[in-house]
Amino acid sequence: MRKREINWCSVGIRWGAFFAGMWVMALGIALMIRARLGLAPWDVLHMGLANVTPLTVGTWLQLVGLAVISLASIIARRWPGPGAVLNMLLVGLFVDWFLQSEWLFAPETLYGRWLALLSGLVLIGVGNGLYIAPRLGAGPRDALVLVLADKLSLSISWIRVLLEVSVLAAGWLLGGPVFVGTLLFSLSIGPMMQLSIQFWEKMIKQWLGRGVGIEGVHQRTLRPHHHDGFSSEVRG
């Protein structure tokens, strides 16, 4: 039987988009932190943990991601995909790098803080779409949502709400920033992600010269970044 040849150009484009997306998303998270106007629910927890320990926000992103992906893997009885592992490791690393960079300073004026917040929201949406579009796997936290929904026979929406309210409350009790940015993120990230995924899917198709579909992109949104290698069992 003839071996299937590897298209290294295709591999390079897909992985390049994947890593670029995580880099852009990390910049968005760092900008929201610099804005000091509230964070996404999970980032409220990461920041709260960083407030009460000597560890950085990026390190807590990695540690919480490791705990979540391990729990999801145990429940699902399967290994996580490479995208989920790389997401867990690299996004936190990139966030710390941005926060330690001198050029990404914290704005002092209210106008500057709002500009940083809105820029961060847009970059998170763009970055998530860019690293999801190559379909290489993503989102340890979303893996947990999906496997819990499957095992408990509850809707994904309910599991997502329960988890995010829980981590938001825990982060707030630890001193994590909950403010208008938290609300804006919750309201805007879904539509932004849907548009971003569809845009980058089309772009990658053009770059590759052939179709590269996204699992479930035309179905209802599970979460902004739900392509994690666990969803095949849940969708049915």
C-alpha positions as CSV (number, residue, x, y, z in Angstrom):
1,M,0.0,0.0,0.0
2,R,1.3,3.4,-1.0
3,K,2.1,5.7,2.0
4,R,0.2,8.9,2.1
5,E,2.6,11.8,1.5
6,I,2.7,14.5,4.1
7,N,2.0,18.0,2.9
8,W,4.5,19.9,4.9
9,C,3.2,23.3,3.6
10,S,-0.3,22.4,4.9
11,V,1.2,21.2,8.3
12,G,3.2,24.5,8.6
13,I,0.2,26.7,7.8
14,R,-2.1,24.9,10.3
15,W,0.4,24.9,13.1
16,G,1.6,28.4,12.3
17,A,-2.0,29.6,12.6
18,F,-2.5,27.6,15.8
19,F,0.5,29.2,17.6
20,A,-0.2,32.6,16.2
21,G,-3.7,32.4,17.6
22,M,-2.5,31.5,21.1
23,W,0.0,34.4,21.0
24,V,-2.7,36.9,19.9
25,M,-5.1,35.6,22.6
26,A,-2.5,35.9,25.3
27,L,-1.9,39.5,24.3
28,G,-5.6,40.1,24.6
29,I,-5.6,38.6,28.1
30,A,-2.6,40.7,29.1
31,L,-4.3,43.9,27.8
32,M,-7.4,43.1,29.9
33,I,-5.2,42.7,33.0
34,R,-3.5,46.0,32.3
35,A,-6.9,47.7,31.8
36,R,-7.9,46.9,35.4
37,L,-11.6,46.9,34.4
38,G,-12.5,43.3,35.0
39,L,-11.5,40.0,33.5
40,A,-13.1,36.8,32.0
41,P,-14.4,34.4,34.7
42,W,-11.5,32.0,34.6
43,D,-9.0,34.8,34.5
44,V,-10.6,36.3,37.6
45,L,-9.7,33.0,39.3
46,H,-6.1,33.0,37.9
47,M,-5.6,36.6,39.1
48,G,-7.1,35.9,42.5
49,L,-4.7,32.9,43.0
50,A,-1.8,35.1,41.9
51,N,-2.9,37.7,44.5
52,V,-2.5,35.3,47.4
53,T,0.6,33.4,46.2
54,P,4.0,34.2,44.9
55,L,3.2,32.6,41.6
56,T,2.4,34.6,38.4
57,V,-0.9,34.8,36.5
58,G,0.6,32.8,33.7
59,T,1.8,30.1,36.0
60,W,-1.7,29.8,37.5
61,L,-3.1,29.6,34.0
62,Q,-0.9,26.6,33.4
63,L,-1.6,24.9,36.8
64,V,-5.4,25.4,36.7
65,G,-5.3,24.2,33.1
66,L,-3.3,21.1,34.1
67,A,-5.8,20.3,36.9
68,V,-8.8,20.8,34.6
69,I,-7.4,18.8,31.7
70,S,-6.4,16.0,34.0
71,L,-9.9,15.8,35.6
72,A,-11.5,15.9,32.1
73,S,-9.2,13.1,30.9
74,I,-9.9,10.9,33.9
75,I,-13.7,11.3,33.5
76,A,-13.6,10.8,29.8
77,R,-11.0,7.9,30.1
78,R,-9.0,9.2,27.2
79,W,-5.8,11.2,26.7
80,P,-6.2,14.9,25.8
81,G,-5.3,16.1,22.3
82,P,-2.0,17.9,21.6
83,G,-3.8,21.2,21.1
84,A,-5.2,21.1,24.6
85,V,-1.8,20.3,26.1
86,L,-0.1,23.1,24.1
87,N,-2.9,25.5,25.0
88,M,-2.4,24.7,28.7
89,L,1.4,25.3,28.5
90,L,1.9,28.2,26.1
91,V,-0.9,30.6,26.8
92,G,0.2,31.1,30.3
93,L,3.8,31.5,29.2
94,F,2.9,34.1,26.6
95,V,0.7,36.0,29.1
96,D,3.6,36.3,31.6
97,W,6.0,37.4,28.8
98,F,3.6,40.2,27.8
99,L,3.0,41.3,31.4
100,Q,6.8,41.4,32.0
101,S,7.4,43.4,28.8
102,E,8.2,47.1,29.4
103,W,6.2,48.3,26.3
104,L,2.9,46.8,27.6
105,F,2.5,49.4,30.4
106,A,-0.7,49.9,32.4
107,P,-2.6,53.0,31.2
108,E,-3.3,55.6,33.8
109,T,-6.3,57.5,32.2
110,L,-9.8,56.1,32.0
111,Y,-9.7,56.5,28.3
112,G,-6.5,54.4,28.0
113,R,-7.9,51.7,30.3
114,W,-11.1,51.4,28.2
115,L,-9.0,51.3,25.0
116,A,-6.9,48.5,26.5
117,L,-10.0,46.6,27.6
118,L,-11.7,46.8,24.2
119,S,-8.5,46.0,22.4
120,G,-8.0,43.0,24.6
121,L,-11.6,41.7,24.0
122,V,-11.1,41.9,20.3
123,L,-7.7,40.2,20.3
124,I,-9.0,37.4,22.5
125,G,-11.8,36.8,20.0
126,V,-9.5,37.0,17.0
127,G,-6.8,34.8,18.6
128,N,-9.3,32.1,19.7
129,G,-10.7,31.9,16.2
130,L,-7.3,31.8,14.6
131,Y,-6.0,28.9,16.8
132,I,-9.3,27.0,16.6
133,A,-9.6,27.2,12.8
134,P,-6.8,24.7,12.0
135,R,-8.7,22.1,14.0
136,L,-5.7,20.9,16.1
137,G,-7.6,20.8,19.4
138,A,-7.9,23.4,22.1
139,G,-9.4,24.4,25.4
140,P,-8.8,22.2,28.5
141,R,-11.5,24.1,30.4
142,D,-14.0,23.3,27.6
143,A,-13.0,19.6,27.7
144,L,-14.3,19.5,31.3
145,V,-17.5,21.2,30.3
146,L,-18.1,18.7,27.6
147,V,-17.3,15.5,29.6
148,L,-19.4,16.7,32.6
149,A,-22.3,17.4,30.3
150,D,-22.0,13.9,28.9
151,K,-21.6,12.1,32.2
152,L,-24.2,14.0,34.2
153,S,-26.7,14.1,31.3
154,L,-27.1,17.9,31.7
155,S,-27.0,20.6,29.0
156,I,-23.7,22.1,28.1
157,S,-25.1,25.5,28.8
158,W,-26.0,24.6,32.4
159,I,-22.6,23.0,33.0
160,R,-20.8,26.0,31.6
161,V,-22.9,28.4,33.7
162,L,-22.3,26.4,36.9
163,L,-18.6,26.1,36.3
164,E,-18.0,29.7,35.4
165,V,-20.1,31.1,38.2
166,S,-18.2,28.9,40.6
167,V,-14.7,29.9,39.4
168,L,-15.9,33.6,39.2
169,A,-17.0,33.5,42.8
170,A,-13.8,31.7,44.0
171,G,-11.7,34.2,42.1
172,W,-13.6,37.2,43.5
173,L,-13.2,35.8,47.1
174,L,-9.5,35.6,46.4
175,G,-9.4,39.3,45.3
176,G,-9.7,38.7,41.5
177,P,-11.0,41.7,39.5
178,V,-14.7,41.5,38.7
179,F,-16.0,44.6,37.0
180,V,-17.5,45.8,33.7
181,G,-14.9,44.0,31.7
182,T,-16.2,40.7,33.1
183,L,-19.7,41.4,31.9
184,L,-18.6,42.7,28.5
185,F,-16.5,39.5,28.0
186,S,-19.4,37.3,28.8
187,L,-21.8,39.1,26.5
188,S,-19.5,39.6,23.5
189,I,-17.1,36.7,23.3
190,G,-19.6,34.2,21.8
191,P,-20.6,36.3,18.8
192,M,-17.0,37.5,18.3
193,M,-15.7,33.9,18.3
194,Q,-18.3,32.7,15.8
195,L,-17.3,35.4,13.4
196,S,-13.6,34.9,14.0
197,I,-13.8,31.1,13.5
198,Q,-15.7,31.5,10.2
199,F,-13.3,34.2,8.9
200,W,-10.1,32.2,9.7
201,E,-11.6,29.0,8.4
202,K,-12.1,30.7,5.0
203,M,-8.6,32.2,5.1
204,I,-7.0,28.8,5.9
205,K,-8.9,27.2,3.1
206,Q,-7.5,29.7,0.7
207,W,-4.0,29.3,2.1
208,L,-4.1,25.5,1.8
209,G,-5.9,25.5,-1.5
210,R,-8.3,22.9,-0.3
211,G,-11.1,22.6,2.3
212,V,-10.3,22.5,6.0
213,G,-13.6,22.3,7.8
214,I,-14.2,23.1,11.4
215,E,-16.0,20.6,13.5
216,G,-19.4,21.9,14.3
217,V,-18.7,25.5,13.2
218,H,-22.2,25.8,11.7
219,Q,-23.9,24.2,14.8
220,R,-24.8,26.0,17.9
221,T,-21.9,27.4,19.9
222,L,-20.8,25.3,22.9
223,R,-18.3,27.8,24.1
224,P,-16.0,30.2,22.4
225,H,-13.3,27.6,22.2
226,H,-14.7,24.1,22.3
227,H,-12.5,22.2,19.9
228,D,-10.7,20.1,22.4
229,G,-10.8,16.5,21.3
230,F,-13.7,15.5,23.6
231,S,-16.7,16.8,21.7
232,S,-17.3,13.8,19.4
233,E,-18.8,11.8,22.3
234,V,-21.0,14.7,23.5
235,R,-22.5,15.9,20.2
236,G,-24.0,12.6,19.1
